[in-house]
Amino acid sequence: MEEFSNYLTKIKPLLKRLLQMLCAKYAYVSILATDSEGKIIQAGANEVQIKEHHMQEKGFVVRVYNGKFYSEYSFNSIDAQNIKEIYDKITLELDVQELIAKSIYLKESEYPLIQEETIQQSFQKNIKDRDYTIKELVDYCKKIVNTAFVESEYVISCRCSIEYLTVSKMFLSSQKDLEQVYPWVNGRLSVIVNRNDTTKSNFEATSNILVSSVLKELEKKEHRVIQDAIALLDSTKPVPGEYEIITSPDVTGLIAHEAFGHGVEMDMFVKNRAKAKEYINKQVASETIQMHDGAKPFENCSSYFFDDEGILAKDTIIIKNGILQTGIADSLSALKLNIEPTGNGKRESYKRKAYTRMTNTYFERGQSILDDMVSKVKKGMLVCNAYSGMEDPKNWGLQAIALIGREIIDGKYTGKIYSPIYMNGNVLDILKSISMTSQDFLLFGSGYCCKGYKEKSKTADGGPYLKAKVNIG
């Protein structure tokens, strides 16, 4: 079981004192305190890198309400000697923010007062995993790399990496006293192969809250990573056109993330930058589709107990039987829209503002068996190895890239490989074309999601295999 930060426990009385001082001046005050520690370990054929995790941080952000709008101030140290100085800096800075805001004041910028329930609770994950030393993880990565070179003469480069972060956060307000600690772990294996002056690359990644699970998954994936890379040496680009496709769970997750992940982030509703705002309670997908987002239902890289605004984690049903139910919202967006926040207020760090951000975004599993889905494809491909994606929430255009397309003709794999696979189209057209969803289900949390001024956060996405139609070109 991970232990909550000793540092945050030690300074909690000071933060409560600062909270009390600020509450005498402002109608609402909250303090988010963060202490995160982790490492990134990478090994190649001739090198090893060990470095502090880029998301490691130690700091605080104060949010206050002056009767019209909310302001924030962040800092990274506090002690008994400087608490009055910190209070003075906060109030001065926030008073300046208020004066600036009044000089350009717009009535639509007004917010009501946050109404909070009283909660005092400390959260931990019941983790049963042994502690791994840095040396053990380095040796593991080196072993994986060495095995790749032994497996095939075509491998000319291989890299294995493991990154982990333990996050401790405290949220304090007049009504809430919350603490949480949770870990996440990523593993990644990438290879480059060459044959007769043709070079291709491939990768696989895995995520969990247990180091041991990530290590086991990387070992399982290594053979496939290499064999798929070799298969790519004979790949060709697909002829542009509309195809029947079956998406592997990682590509399913990419579609979920881009199509109705970003598309239903409700801070975009407030700014009228999301078409989904017009489609609440309307059909947006086939009746087979159920889609969720939430930090609560799974244990992965975006599974926390409360968000960065002190809202307890939830499981939000976004699409039910093809009908768009709701979006996901941070606290301030929820105030504007007169709805309940969904526990999706996330910050890149204590230095950054909270946006509405995805957590675990996924399609529910269905009843179909993958082999039966393949047998129903007249001419198409199994699309796998998700690479990247992009969506326009305002106009609902979707682009997604995968590395591998396995050709299917008359319900059977032909052995032909296409690469890369550029999928594009209208979000509604793609989701309404989904006709089958598999019993299989996987979640992937190995990447990062960007928003705003490129703020990064950890998210996870996934689901079953989906049978759909999409434009490829």
N, C-alpha and C positions, 0 to 999 in steps of 0.2 A: 504494500500500500504506500503510495506517495505521501510524503509529509508536507504539510503547509509551510510556507516560507517562515523561517525563524525571524527574518528581518521585518516582515510585515507584522508579525505578532508583537515584536518588540516595540514598534513605533505606533501601534494601534491607539494607545492612550493619547498620544500627541495628535493623531488625526482626529480623534473624537473631540479633543479640546479645540482644535481648529474649526471643526464642524460647528461646535457650540458657539464660538465667537462669530462665525459667519451667519449663523441662523438668527442672531440678534439684529442683523442688518437686512437680510434678504428673505423673501417669502418661501423660497425653496433653495436648498443646498444639497449637493451630493458630492462625494469624493470617491473616485475609482483609484485604487492602488494596485500596482502590478509589479511582480517580481518573477521573471522568466529566465530560465537557464537551460542551455543545451549545447550540443556539439554537432559539427558536420565532419564526417570521416569519408575520405575518398581515396581509392587506390587504383592505380593503373599498372601497366607492365613494369615501369621503372620508377614510380614515384608514389608517395603517400602524403596526403595532406590532412592535417587535423586543425580545425579552427573553431572559434566560438560561433555559435549560431547567429545568423544575421537578424533573427527576430528576438534575440535575447535583449531584455530591457529591465529597468528598475526606475519607476517614476509614478507620478500622480497627476490626475486631472480633476479640477474642481469645476462644477457646473452650478450656476446660480440663476435665479429668476427675479427680475426687478419689477414685475407687475405687468410687463408688456412682452418681453422676449427673454431668451436665455443666452447667457454668455459663459465662456470657459477660460480657464487659466491652467497651464500645466507647469510643473516643476519637478525636480529630481532629487531633492534632499530636504530633510526636515530634522530638527533636533530641539531640545528644550531651550537652547540659547537663541535660536533664530525664528521661533514660531511667531513672535510679534512682528518681526520683520517680514516674514512670509505673508502674514495677514495684511499688513500695510501694502505690500506689493500687489497682492491679489485685488484688494478693494480699489487701489489706485488704478490698476490696469483695467478692471472691469468698469469703473466709473468713466474712464476714457472711452472704452468701447461703447458705453451707453450714450455718451455725448456725440460720438461719431454717428451712431445709429440714428439718433434723433435728428441730426442735421440732414440725413437722407431718408427720413422715416417714411415708410409706406404702410398704410393701414393693414394690408394683407400680411405684413410681417408679424402681426400680433399673435401671441400664443396664450392659451389658458394655463392655469396652474396645474402641474402634474399632481394627480391624486394617487397616493400610494397606499397599499395595504401594509400592515405591520408584520414584518417577518424578521426573525433572528435565527439563522441556521448556518451551519458549517457543512460543506459537501466534500466528499472524497470518493474516488473510485476504488472498488475492492479489487485491486490488481494482484494477481498471483503469478509473479514472474521473478526470476532471479536477477540479481544485479550483474551486469556485464562490464568488465573493465575495458578501457580504451584499447589496450593491447589485444584483447580477445576480438574486438570488433575489427581492428586493423588486420589481424591474422585471418579473420573470416573473409574480409574483402579481398585480400591477396590470394586466398585459396580459390575463390570464385574466379578471379581473373586468370590464374594459372590453369584452372580446369578448362576455361574457354579456349586457350591456345592449344591445349592437348586434344580437345574434341575435333577441331577442324584446322587444316592447313590454310584455309582461306581467311581465318581471323587474323587481321593485322593490328587491331587495337581493341582493347576492352577496358572498361572502367566500371567499378562497383562503388556505390556510395550508400551510406547510412546516415540519416540525420534524425535527431530527436530533440524534443523540447519539453520541459516540465513547466507548466504555467500555474502560478499562484496569483489569485486576484481577490481583492477585498472591495466591497461596495458598502459605503456608509451614507445614510441620510437620516433625517429626523425619525423616519419610520422603519428603515431597513438597516440591518447589520448582517451582511452576508460574506461568507468566505468560501472559496473553492480552490481545489488543486486538481489538475488533470494533466496527463502526458499525451503526446502523440509521437509516432515514429514513422518515418518514410524510408523505403529502400528503392534503389534504382540500379539497373544493370543495362549498359549500352555496349554494343559491339559494332565494329566496322570490318567488313569483309571485302576481299579483292580477288578477282579472277580474270585473267586475260585483259588487264587494264580497265576492267569494269569494277567500280567501287559502290557499295551500298552500306547503309547503316540501319540499325534497328535497336529498339529498347523495350524494356518492360519495367514497370514500377509497381510497388505495393505499399500499403499503408495499414496501420493498426495502432492500438494503444500499448501493445506488447512488443518488446524487442524480439523475443523468441519467435513470435508469429511472423514477423517480417523476415527474419533469417530463414525460416522454413520455406516461406513463399518464394524467396529469391532463388533458393536451391531448386525448387520445383520448376521455376520459369526458365532457368538457364538454357536447358537443351532447346526449348522452343524458340527462345530469342535467337540462338545461333542458326537453327534450321530455317527459321523464317527469313533471316538476313541472307542466307545462301539462296533461298527461293527468290528473293528480290533481285538477284543477279540476272534472272531470266524474265523479269517483269516487263510489261509494256504499259503505256498509258491507255486508259479506256477511251473508246469512241464517245464523244459527247452525246448525251441524250437522256431520256427518262428510263430509269431502271427499277425493277423490283429489287429491293435489298432486304437483307437481314442484318441488323446491327448487333454486334457483340455488346455485352453489358457496359464496357468502357465507352463505346461510341453512343450507346443509349444514354449514358450519363452526360456525355458532351452535349447531346441534343437537349436533354432536360435542362442543363445549366444555361445554355444559350437561348433556347426557345421560350421556356416559361420559368426561367430562373431570373435572369436580368429583366425579362419582360414584365415581371410582376413585383419588382422591387418598388414599393409604394412611395418612396421619396420622389420617384419619377412621376407618380400620379399627381403629387402636389405641384410639380413643375409642368404638368401637362405634356410630358415627354414620353408617355407610354400608351400605346394603342389599347393595351389590355384594360385600361380604365373604362373603355366603352363596351367591354364584353363581359362584365360581371353578370353571372346567371345566364350566359349564352353558351351555345355549343362552340367549342374551340378544338375539339379532338373527337376521334371515334369513341363510341360508347364503351369500348374495351379499356379505355385509359383512365387510370387513377394516378394522380401525381401529388407528391408531398414535399414539404421542406420542414426541417426541424432538427434542433440539436439534441432532442430527447430520445428518439427511438433507436438509435444505433450507437455503437462505440467506434468512433473513427476520429479523424483529425479535426473535425469541427463539432465535436460532441462535448458541450459544456453544460454546467448546471444553471448558470444565469449569464445574460449577455452583458455588454459593457455599459449598460444603463440600468442594471439591477433588475431586469425582467427575467423571470424564471423561464427556462427552456421549454419549448412546446413542440408539438407535431402538427403542423398546419396542412390541412387538405386543400390543395390549390385547385386540382381538377378532380371531379367525381363523375363517373360515367360520362366523360367527355364534356361536362359542363364546368366552366370556370367559376369557382366558388368565391375566391378571395385572393389577395396578394399577401406579401410579407411586409412587415413594417417595423421601423425603429420607433422610439417613443415620441419624438417630435412630429414625425410624419403622421403617426396615429392621432396625435392631438389635433392636427390640422384636418384630418379626415373624419374625426369623431368616431374612431374605432378603437378597439383594444390593441396594444402593441403585441407583436407575435414573438418577441425574444430574438430579433434579428438585428439589433443595434450593435455593430462591431467596429472597432478601431484598428487601424494598422498598428498603432502604438499609442501610448499615453500622450504623445505629441500631436496626434491627428484627431480630426473630428470623427464622430460616429456617423456612419452611413447605414442605410438598410443593406444588409449583405446576406447572401445565402449561407446555409449551414450544410446539412446533408440533404441534397436535392435529388429526388429519385422517382421513377415510375414503379408502381407496385408490380409484383410478379403476377403472371397469369396462369392459364391452365394448359397451354400447349407444350408439346415436346419438340425440341429443336429439330430432330430428324423429320418430324412431320411438317414443320415449317419449311425446311429445305425442299421437301418433296412437292410443295405447292408452288415453287418458283419456276416459271416457264423460262424466263431469260433474265438473269440478274447476277447478284453476287452477295457473299457474306462479307461485310465491311468490318474490319477490326483494326486494332492499334490506333486509337484516337490520338490525334496530334495537337490540333488547336481549333478554335472556333471564334465566331464573332456574330453578334446580332444587333439589329437596329430596332430598339423597343418602340420607336415612333412609327415605323413603317412595316415592321414585322418581316424584314428580310433576314434570312439565316444563311450563314456560311459555316461549314464544318469540314475539317481536313482529317483524313485517316491515311495511314501508311499502306494498308494492305486491303485488296479486294480479291476474294477467291471466287472465280467464275462458277456460276451454277446454270446449267442448261437442262431443261426438262427434268428438273428435280434432282439433278446429280451434279456433284463437283466434277469439273473437267480437269482440274490440276493446273489450269492457267491462272497466273497471278497478275493483277493490275496494280499499278502504283505510280504516283500517289492518287488518292481518291478525293476530288474536290466536290463536295455536296453543297447544293444551294437551292433556294426556293423560298416560298412564302410559308411562314410558320403554320398557318391554318391548313394549307394544302398538305403539308408534311404530316401533321398530327392527325388530320382527318383520314389520311390514307392508311393509317396503322390498322391492320386487320387481325394480327395474332401477337400474343405476348407469351413468353415461355415461363415454365415453372422455375427456371434457374434465376438466381439473383446474386449480384455482386455489387459492392460499393468501392469506389476508388477515391482516395484522398491524398494523392501524391503530388498534386500541383498547387498552384496559387491562383487566386482570382484578383484581377485588377479593376479598380473603379475610381471615378473622380480624377484626382491628380495622380493617377497610377498607384493609389494606395493598394498594397497587397494584403490579402488575408487568406487563411487556410479555409478551404471548402472541400466537401466531398460530394460525389455524385455517382449515379449508377442506376441499376435496375435489371430487368430481364433482357433476353433477346427480343427485338421487335421486328416484325415484318411490315414493310412500308414501301411507298414509292417516292422517289426523289430524283431531281435532276443532277446529273453528274457531268462535269465538263471543266 
